[in-house]
Amino acid sequence: HLPLYRQHQRLADAGIQVSRSSLTQWTQRAIDLLRPIVEAQHRHLLQSRVLAMDETPIKAGREKQGKLRQAYLWPIYGQ
């Protein structure tokens, strides 16, 4: 994943001219279109007899110049 400003920079570097506002609008539209799928998956997951969660450490962001900080993902799955 890249922030939209970086995507904008990469597109410009490739010679593709797209406004940041267009990128923002396209991203919001994609989120709106995917929301019903995510909600259906969430409802299905919550109907599981057993729910489990895993704590996965990852390196993300920058605490100081050149250093990544500890972050976590918590995926949930059911059976």
One Martini backbone bead per residue (centre of mass of N, CA, C, O) as a GRO file, in nm:
protein
   79
    1HIS     BB    1   0.099   0.035   0.019
    2LEU     BB    2   0.012   0.371  -0.078
    3PRO     BB    3   0.001   0.675  -0.071
    4LEU     BB    4  -0.143   0.898  -0.280
    5TYR     BB    5   0.105   1.084  -0.319
    6ARG     BB    6   0.287   0.850  -0.423
    7GLN     BB    7   0.115   0.761  -0.657
    8HIS     BB    8   0.123   1.031  -0.798
    9GLN     BB    9   0.430   1.034  -0.840
   10ARG     BB   10   0.453   0.769  -1.005
   11LEU     BB   11   0.270   0.854  -1.233
   12ALA     BB   12   0.432   1.104  -1.317
   13ASP     BB   13   0.698   0.945  -1.375
   14ALA     BB   14   0.526   0.778  -1.608
   15GLY     BB   15   0.341   1.012  -1.757
   16ILE     BB   16   0.085   1.034  -1.565
   17GLN     BB   17  -0.203   1.244  -1.556
   18VAL     BB   18  -0.332   1.292  -1.225
   19SER     BB   19  -0.529   1.389  -0.995
   20ARG     BB   20  -0.570   1.378  -0.660
   21SER     BB   21  -0.878   1.396  -0.659
   22SER     BB   22  -0.922   1.149  -0.837
   23LEU     BB   23  -0.788   0.943  -0.657
   24THR     BB   24  -0.974   0.992  -0.416
   25GLN     BB   25  -1.242   0.923  -0.559
   26TRP     BB   26  -1.166   0.633  -0.647
   27THR     BB   27  -1.114   0.525  -0.366
   28GLN     BB   28  -1.394   0.581  -0.247
   29ARG     BB   29  -1.550   0.411  -0.456
   30ALA     BB   30  -1.414   0.140  -0.389
   31ILE     BB   31  -1.504   0.132  -0.097
   32ASP     BB   32  -1.809   0.142  -0.154
   33LEU     BB   33  -1.811  -0.127  -0.328
   34LEU     BB   34  -1.673  -0.316  -0.093
   35ARG     BB   35  -1.843  -0.295   0.169
   36PRO     BB   36  -2.057  -0.531   0.129
   37ILE     BB   37  -1.844  -0.755   0.137
   38VAL     BB   38  -1.724  -0.702   0.415
   39GLU     BB   39  -1.993  -0.727   0.572
   40ALA     BB   40  -2.053  -1.020   0.488
   41GLN     BB   41  -1.798  -1.144   0.606
   42HIS     BB   42  -1.847  -1.052   0.897
   43ARG     BB   43  -2.114  -1.196   0.943
   44HIS     BB   44  -2.007  -1.481   0.883
   45LEU     BB   45  -1.789  -1.487   1.102
   46LEU     BB   46  -1.991  -1.438   1.352
   47GLN     BB   47  -2.131  -1.735   1.291
   48SER     BB   48  -1.922  -1.883   1.413
   49ARG     BB   49  -1.832  -2.117   1.651
   50VAL     BB   50  -1.527  -2.025   1.600
   51LEU     BB   51  -1.293  -1.789   1.722
   52ALA     BB   52  -0.992  -1.629   1.597
   53MET     BB   53  -0.670  -1.484   1.694
   54ASP     BB   54  -0.385  -1.304   1.562
   55GLU     BB   55  -0.058  -1.196   1.648
   56THR     BB   56   0.118  -0.978   1.419
   57PRO     BB   57   0.424  -0.872   1.370
   58ILE     BB   58   0.537  -0.549   1.243
   59LYS     BB   59   0.691  -0.330   1.026
   60ALA     BB   60   0.632   0.032   1.062
   61GLY     BB   61   0.699   0.307   0.973
   62ARG     BB   62   0.844   0.603   1.143
   63GLU     BB   63   1.022   0.708   1.411
   64LYS     BB   64   1.290   0.743   1.261
   65GLN     BB   65   1.527   0.795   1.062
   66GLY     BB   66   1.537   0.466   0.923
   67LYS     BB   67   1.309   0.366   1.129
   68LEU     BB   68   1.118   0.112   1.245
   69ARG     BB   69   0.818   0.014   1.385
   70GLN     BB   70   0.614  -0.147   1.593
   71ALA     BB   71   0.352  -0.361   1.483
   72TYR     BB   72   0.003  -0.481   1.433
   73LEU     BB   73  -0.185  -0.772   1.355
   74TRP     BB   74  -0.549  -0.889   1.371
   75PRO     BB   75  -0.654  -1.165   1.268
   76ILE     BB   76  -0.975  -1.308   1.183
   77TYR     BB   77  -1.116  -1.637   1.246
   78GLY     BB   78  -1.333  -1.909   1.134
   79GLN     BB   79  -1.551  -2.231   1.184
   0.00000   0.00000   0.00000
